Amino acid sequence: MTTVPDSATGVAAAPGGSAATTGSAESTFFTLDTVTADLMEVDAMFKAFLNWDYGQRDSRVWNLYEKNKLSQWNAATDIDWDHEIHFGSEMSEESGGRLASFVVGEGSPVPRELLTQFRWQYQSWMCSQFLHGEQGALVTTARLVETVPDMDAKTYAASQVADEARHVEAFARYVDEKLGDSYPINPGLKTLLHDLLSESRWDIVYLGMQVVVEGLAITALRLASSGFGDPIIRQITKMVASDEARHIAFGVTALTGMYGQVTAAELREREDFLLEAIQLMSRRFMLREVWERMDLDVEKGLLFARTNPMMATYRQMLFQQVIHVLRQLDMLSDRVKSLLLAENLVRPEIMAVTR
């Protein structure tokens, strides 16, 4: 169980039980020893395919692969890691004082004297979830290399695996060396990743990762790149977001036209999966872990997260990309629309727009 960092020393327990000091070169948040006790194991039965038809290499997926080769960056050398970050210090407008401005709204569970602490905890939570999500993308995309039938898709998926490894490297280093504070994976994201890793149908893995998780991530990353205060995390989120745009295009390209060719029963199964995924991801943004970490009134915090207009607008912004892609794939069914409206993830006038 992760403990609350001491405000005076900046010491926090790592996910696996070790302790780390903010900014210390010896911090060990994400070494193998600290996570072994908390590994997630998933039993899966799936078919792996090898395809001896290597194609003409002129498909849309292959074009994405060529773009991917030209867009590689190095987390160790292309990010300026020299900037000092002091977790828990007072934030100015320039250094992140505008971060999570929604928390000053009416009904907020955060007293004014804890605003700075909340902003740091929120940043830690967000970056930790980015990190966990990137590892999820790493493993699920590696699964696609085995399970998709065509060679172009295998090749692109392999290049995306390299992207995701770089994303994990960048976020892990930032959380470990710069923040010195972390959160465990959100239960909703953990459940969705478990579902995807136990899934034998490759198109559902696309739906869950390339459409839902990556679709939410690209908007969250873009918002973070402008909302977070320090230049390191702004640089990381901007560079990761540029990769995520290609990953989403990969999913759209692979799935376009597919769902007009499946049976009604198969379509219903995909729709059921989307309903669960959307619900899990919607409730991920209620910040329960932050309210608990700060020993605030959790029920008040959850109510605030559900009803605060700024937080509702934030969630609607996050789901815009997901909704756009589902429209493209003809998967924005009446049931999916009803859930999005019920969870207040879209404004009714937006949902009424046709393609």
C-alpha positions in Angstrom: 0.0 0.0 0.0 1.5 3.4 -1.0 1.8 5.8 1.9 1.3 9.5 2.0 4.6 11.3 1.5 5.8 13.3 4.6 5.5 17.0 3.7 8.7 17.8 5.5 10.9 15.0 4.1 9.3 14.1 0.8 9.6 10.3 1.6 7.0 7.9 0.3 6.7 4.2 0.2 7.1 2.7 -3.3 4.5 0.4 -4.7 6.4 -2.6 -3.7 7.1 -1.4 -0.2 10.5 0.3 -0.5 11.1 3.9 0.4 12.5 6.6 -1.8 13.5 10.2 -1.2 12.4 12.9 -3.6 15.1 13.7 -6.1 17.4 11.0 -4.8 19.5 9.1 -7.3 18.9 6.0 -5.2 15.1 6.1 -5.4 13.8 2.7 -6.5 10.1 3.1 -7.3 10.1 1.0 -10.5 12.9 -1.5 -10.2 12.0 -5.1 -10.5 12.5 -5.8 -6.7 9.9 -3.2 -5.7 7.2 -4.4 -8.1 7.6 -8.2 -7.8 5.2 -8.5 -4.9 2.5 -6.7 -6.9 2.7 -8.3 -10.3 -0.6 -8.7 -12.2 -0.8 -12.2 -13.7 -3.3 -12.9 -16.6 -4.1 -16.3 -17.9 -4.9 -16.2 -21.6 -5.7 -18.6 -24.4 -5.1 -17.2 -27.9 -3.9 -18.2 -31.3 -0.7 -16.8 -32.7 -0.4 -16.4 -36.5 2.5 -16.3 -38.8 1.9 -15.1 -42.4 4.2 -16.0 -45.2 2.6 -13.4 -47.6 4.7 -10.3 -47.1 2.5 -8.1 -49.3 3.4 -5.1 -51.5 4.2 -2.8 -48.6 2.1 0.0 -50.0 -0.9 -0.2 -47.6 -2.1 2.6 -45.3 -0.7 0.6 -42.3 2.7 0.3 -44.0 2.7 4.1 -44.6 2.1 4.6 -40.9 5.0 2.3 -40.2 7.2 4.4 -42.5 6.1 7.5 -40.6 6.8 5.8 -37.3 10.4 5.1 -38.3 11.0 8.8 -39.1 9.4 10.0 -35.8 11.5 8.1 -33.2 12.9 10.0 -30.3 15.2 9.1 -27.4 13.9 9.5 -23.9 17.4 9.7 -22.5 18.8 12.3 -24.9 15.8 14.3 -26.4 14.4 15.4 -23.0 16.2 17.9 -20.9 16.3 16.1 -17.5 18.4 18.8 -15.8 15.5 20.9 -14.5 15.1 20.6 -10.7 11.6 19.7 -9.3 10.8 20.1 -5.6 7.8 18.0 -4.9 5.5 19.8 -2.5 6.9 23.2 -3.0 4.6 26.2 -3.5 3.5 26.6 -7.1 3.4 29.9 -9.0 1.2 30.5 -12.0 4.1 29.7 -14.2 5.1 26.5 -12.4 1.7 24.9 -12.2 -0.4 27.1 -10.0 -3.2 26.8 -12.6 -3.1 23.0 -12.5 -6.4 21.4 -11.5 -8.1 24.8 -11.2 -11.4 23.0 -10.9 -10.6 22.2 -7.3 -11.3 25.7 -6.1 -14.9 25.4 -7.2 -18.0 25.3 -5.0 -18.3 22.1 -3.0 -14.6 21.2 -3.3 -13.4 18.9 -0.5 -10.0 20.6 -0.7 -9.5 23.5 1.8 -7.5 26.4 0.4 -4.5 25.7 2.6 -4.1 22.3 1.0 -4.3 23.5 -2.7 -0.6 23.2 -3.3 -0.6 19.7 -1.8 -3.5 18.7 -3.9 -1.9 20.0 -7.1 1.2 17.9 -6.5 -0.8 14.8 -5.6 -3.0 15.3 -8.7 0.1 15.6 -10.9 1.6 12.5 -9.2 -1.7 10.6 -9.8 -1.9 11.7 -13.4 1.7 10.8 -14.3 1.4 7.5 -12.5 -1.7 6.6 -14.5 0.0 7.7 -17.7 2.9 5.3 -16.8 0.6 2.4 -15.9 -1.4 2.9 -19.1 1.8 3.0 -21.2 2.9 -0.4 -19.8 -0.6 -1.7 -20.6 -0.2 -0.5 -24.1 3.3 -2.0 -24.3 2.0 -5.5 -23.4 -1.3 -5.5 -25.3 0.4 -4.2 -28.5 3.0 -6.9 -28.2 0.0 -9.3 -28.1 -1.2 -7.9 -31.4 2.1 -8.7 -33.1 1.3 -12.4 -32.4 -2.5 -12.4 -33.1 -3.2 -10.1 -36.0 -3.2 -12.1 -39.3 -1.6 -9.7 -41.8 2.1 -8.8 -42.0 1.7 -5.1 -42.3 -0.2 -4.9 -39.1 2.3 -7.1 -37.3 5.1 -4.9 -38.5 3.5 -1.7 -37.4 2.5 -3.2 -34.0 6.1 -4.1 -33.5 7.1 -0.5 -34.1 4.5 0.6 -31.6 5.8 -1.7 -29.0 9.1 0.2 -29.2 7.2 3.5 -28.8 5.4 2.2 -25.7 8.7 1.0 -24.2 10.1 4.5 -24.7 7.0 6.0 -23.1 7.3 3.8 -20.0 11.0 4.7 -19.8 10.2 8.5 -19.9 7.3 8.4 -17.4 9.0 6.0 -15.0 12.1 8.2 -14.9 10.0 11.3 -14.3 7.9 9.8 -11.6 11.0 8.1 -10.0 13.7 10.7 -10.2 11.7 14.0 -10.4 8.5 13.5 -8.4 9.6 10.8 -6.0 6.0 10.0 -5.4 3.6 7.6 -7.1 0.2 6.0 -7.1 -0.8 2.4 -7.9 -2.8 1.7 -11.0 -6.4 2.9 -11.0 -8.8 -0.1 -10.4 -10.8 0.7 -13.5 -7.7 0.8 -15.8 -6.4 -2.4 -14.2 -9.7 -4.2 -14.9 -9.7 -3.1 -18.5 -6.1 -4.2 -19.0 -6.9 -7.6 -17.5 -9.8 -7.9 -19.8 -7.7 -7.0 -22.9 -4.9 -9.4 -22.0 -7.2 -12.3 -21.5 -9.0 -11.5 -24.8 -8.4 -13.9 -27.7 -10.1 -11.7 -30.4 -7.5 -9.3 -31.8 -10.1 -6.7 -32.9 -11.4 -6.3 -29.4 -7.8 -5.6 -28.3 -7.7 -2.8 -30.9 -11.0 -1.4 -29.6 -9.9 -1.4 -26.0 -6.4 -0.1 -26.5 -6.1 1.8 -29.8 -9.6 3.3 -29.6 -10.5 3.7 -25.9 -7.3 3.9 -23.9 -5.2 5.7 -26.5 -8.1 7.9 -27.5 -8.4 9.1 -23.9 -4.7 9.4 -23.5 -4.0 11.6 -26.4 -6.4 14.3 -25.1 -5.2 13.9 -21.5 -1.6 14.3 -22.7 -2.3 17.4 -24.7 -4.1 19.0 -21.8 -1.3 18.0 -19.4 1.3 19.5 -21.7 -0.2 22.9 -21.3 -1.5 22.5 -17.7 1.5 21.0 -15.9 4.1 23.5 -14.7 7.6 22.1 -15.1 9.2 21.9 -18.5 10.2 18.2 -18.2 6.6 16.8 -18.0 5.4 19.3 -20.6 8.1 18.0 -23.0 7.3 14.3 -22.2 3.6 14.6 -22.7 4.0 16.6 -25.9 6.3 14.0 -27.4 4.2 11.0 -26.3 1.0 12.6 -27.7 2.6 12.8 -31.1 3.2 9.1 -31.0 -0.3 8.3 -29.8 -1.9 10.1 -32.8 -0.2 7.4 -35.0 -1.3 4.6 -32.7 -5.0 5.7 -33.0 -4.7 5.9 -36.8 -3.4 2.4 -36.7 -6.5 1.2 -34.9 -8.8 3.1 -37.2 -7.1 1.8 -40.3 -7.1 -1.8 -39.1 -10.8 -1.7 -38.0 -12.4 0.4 -40.8 -15.1 -1.5 -42.5 -14.8 -4.6 -40.3 -18.0 -4.2 -38.3 -20.2 -4.1 -41.4 -19.1 -7.7 -42.1 -19.7 -9.4 -38.7 -22.8 -11.2 -37.5 -25.3 -9.5 -35.2 -24.1 -11.7 -32.3 -20.5 -10.7 -32.9 -21.4 -7.0 -33.1 -23.3 -7.3 -29.9 -20.3 -8.7 -28.1 -18.1 -5.8 -29.3 -20.8 -3.4 -28.2 -20.9 -5.0 -24.7 -17.2 -4.7 -24.4 -17.3 -1.0 -25.3 -20.0 -0.4 -22.7 -17.8 -1.9 -20.0 -14.7 -0.1 -21.2 -16.4 3.3 -21.3 -17.9 2.8 -17.9 -14.6 1.7 -16.3 -12.7 4.7 -17.9 -15.4 7.2 -16.9 -15.2 6.3 -13.2 -11.4 6.3 -13.4 -11.6 10.1 -13.3 -13.4 10.5 -9.9 -10.0 10.9 -8.1 -10.9 8.5 -5.3 -7.2 7.6 -4.8 -6.3 11.3 -4.4 -9.1 12.0 -1.9 -8.0 9.0 0.1 -4.2 9.8 -0.1 -4.9 13.3 1.3 -7.3 11.9 4.0 -10.1 14.1 2.7 -13.8 13.3 2.8 -14.0 10.7 0.0 -17.7 10.8 -0.5 -17.6 14.5 -0.8 -14.8 14.2 -3.2 -16.6 11.7 -5.4 -19.7 13.8 -5.4 -17.7 16.9 -6.3 -15.9 15.0 -9.2 -19.3 13.9 -10.6 -21.0 17.2 -10.4 -18.4 20.0 -10.7 -19.0 21.6 -14.1 -15.3 21.9 -14.9 -14.6 18.3 -14.1 -17.6 17.3 -16.2 -16.3 19.4 -19.1 -12.8 17.8 -18.7 -14.3 14.3 -19.0 -16.3 15.3 -22.0 -13.1 16.7 -23.6 -11.3 13.4 -22.9 -14.0 11.3 -24.6 -14.2 13.5 -27.7 -11.6 11.5 -29.6 -13.1 8.2 -28.5 -16.5 9.3 -29.8 -15.0 10.5 -33.1 -13.3 7.2 -33.7 -16.4 5.1 -32.8 -18.3 7.2 -35.4 -15.7 6.3 -38.0 -16.0 2.6 -37.2 -19.8 2.6 -37.2 -19.7 1.5 -33.5 -21.5 4.5 -32.0 -24.7 2.5 -31.4 -27.8 3.6 -29.6 -26.7 1.7 -26.5 -23.2 3.3 -26.5 -24.8 6.7 -27.0 -27.1 6.2 -24.1 -24.2 5.3 -21.8 -22.2 8.2 -22.9 -25.1 10.5 -22.1 -25.9 8.8 -18.8 -22.3 9.2 -17.7 -22.3 12.8 -18.8 -19.4 12.1 -21.1 -20.8 14.1 -24.0 -23.2 17.0 -24.5 -26.6 15.9 -26.1 -26.2 18.4 -29.0 -22.8 16.8 -29.9 -24.3 13.3 -29.8 -27.1 14.4 -32.1 -24.6 15.3 -34.9 -24.5 12.7 -37.6 -21.5 11.8 -39.7 
